[in-house]
Amino acid sequence: AQSVTQLDSQVPVFEEAPVELRCNYSSSVSVYLFWYVQYPNQGLQLLLKYLSGSTLVKGINGFEAEFNKSQTSFHLRKPSVHISDTAEYFCAVKLDSWGKLQFGAGTQVVVTP
Amino acid sequence: DVKVTQSSRYLVKRTGEKVFLECVQDMDHENMFWYRQDPGLGLRLIYFSYDVKMKEKGDIPEGYSVSREKKERFSLILESASTNQTSMYLCASSLAGENIQYFGAGTRLSVL
């Protein structure tokens, strides 16, 4: 069975500081990984995805993630956060050919001035 | 742009009521999903549909049913709402063979 673990439920960070959100997965098949973001009172939107190829994936809003097969991780990073990055972030792994996803529990990022 | 529209942002219902949550997508996507979102639990799949009239149970189908009579519309039904179904409900859609799901804004349901 595939699963996703987000190691931090909440990450406080100061504006313009870097942030890293940790995600570990377990999978017995080819791995497709995703990060989604949920801004307050909104649905989820895709930040970035790893399907194959380069292990460093760049997404929207300056975020990037690195796929590490040996450590079964897909950590999300941003070198300098803005107040507008305050949101909940979800890591997800594709479960099957239908495109079903298994989501992690989410990490709440709170950016303060 | 893909648009997934959920008919209500907030809904308050009483225990025992039959509740319908509606979701419409405008991009001719084959796949549609209903999730429940609870703090600390992330998103959990309730039901999935890969075509009109086709459905599959997800991880937590108990107490829910779904209907997909038209390709663009996927309804979630709570036959007899209970207080433990108070939650945020999210609908999503995707193209068959594609990996990206597009989400609606969610319906926050309170069952009193």
Contacts between the chains, C-beta under 8 A, distances in Angstrom:
chain1	res1	chain2	res2	distance
A	6	B	42	7.8
A	9	B	40	6.7
A	32	B	99	5.7
A	34	B	99	7.6
A	34	B	100	7.9
A	36	B	103	7.9
A	41	B	105	7.5
A	42	B	105	5.7
A	42	B	106	7.6
A	43	B	4	7.3
A	43	B	90	6.0
A	43	B	92	7.9
A	43	B	103	3.6
A	43	B	104	5.2
A	43	B	105	4.7
A	43	B	106	5.4
A	44	B	43	7.7
A	44	B	90	7.0
A	44	B	92	7.7
A	44	B	101	7.9
A	44	B	103	4.4
A	45	B	103	6.9
A	46	B	100	5.5
A	46	B	101	7.9
A	49	B	99	6.5
A	49	B	100	7.0
A	51	B	99	6.5
A	90	B	42	6.2
A	90	B	43	6.9
A	94	B	99	6.0
A	98	B	31	6.5
A	98	B	48	6.9
A	98	B	50	5.8
A	98	B	56	7.9
A	99	B	31	5.9
A	99	B	94	5.1
A	99	B	96	7.8
A	99	B	97	7.7
A	99	B	98	6.7
A	99	B	99	5.9
A	99	B	101	7.0
A	100	B	33	7.5
A	100	B	45	6.5
A	100	B	48	6.0
A	100	B	58	7.7
A	101	B	43	8.0
A	101	B	45	7.9
A	101	B	101	6.5
A	103	B	35	8.0
A	103	B	42	4.2
A	103	B	43	4.3
A	103	B	44	7.7
A	104	B	42	5.5
A	105	B	40	5.7
A	105	B	41	6.1
A	105	B	42	4.4
A	106	B	40	7.8
A	106	B	42	5.1
